[in-house]
Amino acid sequence: MSFKNKDLDKIIKNSTISENKLEFQENDFAKFSYENAQYIDENTGKRFLFKLPNSEIQFFDWLREVDPLVWNDLWKSDDLNESPYYVSTIFLPLIIENKDRGFPICDLRTVDNYYFTIDHMVDEESKVFMDVSKAKLENRSRMTTTELLSLEISIAPIDIWHFAYKFKLDLNQCKEAVHSLSKDNALVHLREAEHIAPFIKF
């Protein structure tokens, strides 16, 4: 059940902890619709940051352990007083629309990106992988990591870290699946943030 605009105005007011930061209640996150998220972004003047939900904070705490270089690229700051896990409200609709994908890791500057959308699977080889994966899903057959990854990409954009976390898979194994798909010309792997930017839809 989503909120009415007047209720969202109250939530914004009650969630404001500084001149540019918001902290929503967990039960509010659970109820936000995509339209609610858009309203919040538009009515905070796109100048506010919001603290990620607990589920995402738990994910990033995991990421800090398994891939500290990526965590540092995203969150490390020279300001020791700056708290991590605050992001622009422009990401709120994206997070609410794809709740099992979380905050997209797609703008890494010091390490390779592993963020994929359906547009990165464009030729006949891609179609073969997706068809096999969908058939196995319908038959409830066991899928390889490569097949599962191609299926997830076909459903909605996802980065390799959220993919590994979601399915409790070894991160290196997931990266190998990317390399395998790329080698077979079934997946375009864009590593640079500026090359990925056109594929991010807000």
Helices and strands as residue ranges (DSSP letters): H 5-15, E 21-22, H 26-31, H 34-43, E 49-51, H 54-66, H 68-75, E 86-88, G 89-91, H 92-97, E 115-116, G 118-120, H 124-138, H 145-155, E 158-159, H 160-167, H 171-183, H 193-196, G 197-199
